[in-house]
């Protein structure tokens, strides 16, 4: 057998095995009717049904009390001390930034 035939057979086996496991898993899932018999779930479904029946009366939007409400402005932000312009730069002596171009050359002590 050549290499392509072996690869084709291996792929077919993997696909058939995956299909078998998929169908087997689907047949072992609980039925929705059986889940509906759970009393805790039934009470939750009843609560959801009651929510569908809720009607909001929008007459309160027209009342004088609602119209007299005021929106208060946002409080000013607390005073803060500003930090460095670039917090990722290493601070240097006397405010001069030490970069490789501005640093003096390193001298190694001779023995």
C-alpha positions, 0 to 999 in steps of 0.5 A: 500500500502506498502512503496516500491509501494509508492516509485515506483509510486513517482519515476515514476511520477517524471520521467514522469514529467521530460520527459514531461518538457524536450520534452516541452522545446525542442519544444519551442527552436528557429529554426536554420533557424529563428536564421539565419535570424538575420542580425547581425548574418549574418554579423558575419557568412560572416566574418567567411567565409572570414577567411576561405579564408585567405591564409598566404604567408610563403615567408616572412620566407625566406626573409633576413629581417626576418632572420636578426631579433634577439631574445633579452635576458630576462632582469635580475630580479630586486634586491629583499631583501630576506624574512624570511625562513618561513613566517608563524613562529612568530618572537621572541625576539633575534632570538630565536623561542618561541615554547611551549617547549622553553617558560618558564612556565606561572605563575598565580598570587596568590590572 
